[in-house]
Each structure stands twice: as C-alpha cells, then as structure tokens.
Amino acid sequence: AQSVTQPDIHITVSEGASLELRCNYSYGATPYLFWYVQSPGQGLQLLLKYFSGDTLVQGIKGFEAEFKRSQSSFNLRKPSVHWSDAAEYFCAVGVSGGYQKVTFGTGTKLQVIP
Amino acid sequence: SQTIHQWPATLVQPVGSPLSLECTVEGTSNPNLYWYRQAAGRGLQLLFYSVGIGQISSEVPQNLSASRPQDRQFILSSKKLLLSDSGFYLCAWTPLEGLGYTFGSGTRLTVV
C-alpha cells in the first residue's frame, strides 16, 4: 500500500521569502502525486499534480513541485510567499485501479509573518 | 462547469442521534464520489467511495454508512452518532482516474 510522509508539521516563513514543503512517498510503481491547499474551515483545493513526463510541474498560485524518483520525493516550492498563502498543505499519492484511491499526508501548516 | 455542493456547513448533534450529510455534483455524469473525514492533526481518512449508483465501498469499519441513490448524489449517514464521529467531513469527486479530486467545502460535525 502507498504512504505519504510530510515531515514538517508547522513552518513559518517571512512574506517574500522562498518556500519549500517536503513530501516523501512510498509506492512500488510510479504514483500519481498531488499537492492540495486548505484554508481554515474550507475544503481542499488542488494546487498541482504529477502523472508522468516532465518532473517539474507548475500549479496555480505560483506554486511548483518537482518529482524526484530517486529520493521518492515531491516537494512543493514557491519563490516568494504572500501572506495569503498561509494555510495547510497536503501532499497525496494516488494509484490506479478503476477509481482514484488517494492517500494523504498529515499536512504542513504554513504561517506567514510580515 | 462542474460544481460540488455539500451541506450543511456546520452541525451540532447529540450522542445517539441520527446523521445525514448530503453531497451533490453538477455538470458531469458518472462521477466517482468519495467521503473523507478529517480529524485535527490526522490528515484525511477515506471513509467511502462509489463508482456508480448503488455501488458503495467502505474503507474503514465504523458507525457510518453511505448511499448513492442518484448518479450525482452521495449521502453519509449514521443511525446513532458517537462522540468519536466528530470531525470535518469532506465530499469529493473525480471524473476520471488520475485527474485529482475536487472537494466540497466540508461539514463540521460536533457530537455533544
């Protein structure tokens, strides 16, 4: 079975600084990989996804993520963080099988300070 | 465009009372539908998924059940709520394998 680890529970960055959120996965084949963002009391919004091809994927809101097979990682990055980026971020790994079964990490809460 | 509606947004229920949460999807046909529960600090737990009308698969044995009476309607139910059923419940859909979930806005359930 697949699993996802987000080693950082909470991260604080200054507005305008760069951001990298870590995600490691465990799966025997090439997985589907996702990053979602959740604002307080809201549902999750898909930021970006990786299925195959170019290992650097661009998403919404200026985010990008890089799939590194050798490290089993899919880290999320943003060059300059805005105060509105404060939220909780979830990495997820999916597998095929007639429906989309996705396993989520436990999330990283991002705080942005002025 | 496709939209997903989930209600109610907030619910406070006494222990032992029944539960019914509803989720509907518009603008698509034959969606795969999912119910997740999110507990504080524990990520998301898949409760049920459905690939078609009347087809429900349960991921975790629990006090809850799900039904899909129509193609774009997914209902989460309980006959008698427990305190441990408190949490944030999210409905989601995906049209095809691998495209990523679209989530509803969630229901905050507090069992008292």
Interface residues (C-beta under 8 A of the other chain):
Chain A: I9 Y32 F34 Y36 G41 Q42 G43 L44 Q45 L46 K49 F51 F90 G94 S96 G97 G98 Y99 Q100 K101 V102 F104 G105 T106 G107
Chain B: Q6 N32 G41 R42 G43 L44 L46 Y49 V51 L90 A92 T94 E97 G98 L99 G100 Y101 T102 F103 G104 S105 G106 R108
